[in-house]
Amino acid sequence: MKKAIILALIFVSSFGFAQEKETSFEREGNLVKATYYNAEGQISIIGYFKDKKITGTWTSYDTNGNKTKIAHYKDGKKVGKWFVWNKNTLKEITYNSNVIVSVNDWKSESRLALNND
């Protein structure tokens, strides 16, 4: 019985000491690259800051390493085409200074793109 309790305590305590990767920041020219990790230690988001404002391309990943979002920022504002993947769809969102200009849904079973303008 004592062995079972000791094994259970060791098993439970090993989860408490699991190392999680912390967000990393590294300078690349005049930008700071930020890499965020999920609970499993895999990369979840990579993006950039300039003068403490979100800028450039930000890419998000699921736990399998698949891209779930590509986003673009300039001086802290949403700009350009964003792409968001779901199970069977790809959503294309176009921004201009934080304002949505258009949204397109692309479905894997169709050959046509739907424009929700």
HELIX and SHEET records of a PDB file:
HELIX    1   1 LYS A    2  GLY A   16  1                                  15    
SHEET    1   A 6 SER A  24  GLU A  28  0                                        
SHEET    2   A 6 LEU A  31  TYR A  37 -1                                        
SHEET    3   A 6 ILE A  43  LYS A  50 -1                                        
SHEET    4   A 6 LYS A  53  TYR A  61 -1                                        
SHEET    5   A 6 LYS A  67  LYS A  74 -1                                        
SHEET    6   A 6 LYS A  77  LYS A  78 -1                                        
SHEET    1   B 9 SER A  24  GLU A  28  0                                        
SHEET    2   B 9 LEU A  31  TYR A  37 -1                                        
SHEET    3   B 9 ILE A  43  LYS A  50 -1                                        
SHEET    4   B 9 LYS A  53  TYR A  61 -1                                        
SHEET    5   B 9 LYS A  67  LYS A  74 -1                                        
SHEET    6   B 9 GLY A  80  TRP A  85 -1                                        
SHEET    7   B 9 THR A  89  ASN A  96 -1                                        
SHEET    8   B 9 VAL A  99  LYS A 107 -1                                        
SHEET    9   B 9 LEU A 114  ASN A 115 -1                                        
END                                                                             
